[in-house]
Amino acid sequence: EYVLRSNRSEGQALLADASARQERYYTQNNTYADTTAKLGYASANSPTGLYTLGISNVSATTYTLTASTVRSDPKCGNLGLNQVGTRTKSGTASAITDCWK
């Protein structure tokens, strides 16, 4: 469990960075970015390749970021973050706080 929690911190950091980039992009373009390239990422992978960043539900006022785990994490699965800061997980954990610390 300790290793998985450590891995999740990489996914959380990826989402936090992408969210900050989305807000900068919005300030400059009056809309949110629909690709990782528009956010300035050379790759959609996290630094050690544990997560892949996805962007969906994009409009002028909304976006959803998803950090999809490359390794199995049944408790938390994929982590998500939207434009208002709502955090999500796709795994079996009963509470979001089990995955986002």
Secondary structure as UniProt FT lines:
FT   HELIX           2..29
FT   HELIX           37..39
FT   TURN            47..48
FT   STRAND          51..56
FT   STRAND          64..69
FT   TURN            74..76
FT   STRAND          79..82
FT   TURN            83..84
FT   STRAND          87..89
FT   HELIX           96..98
//
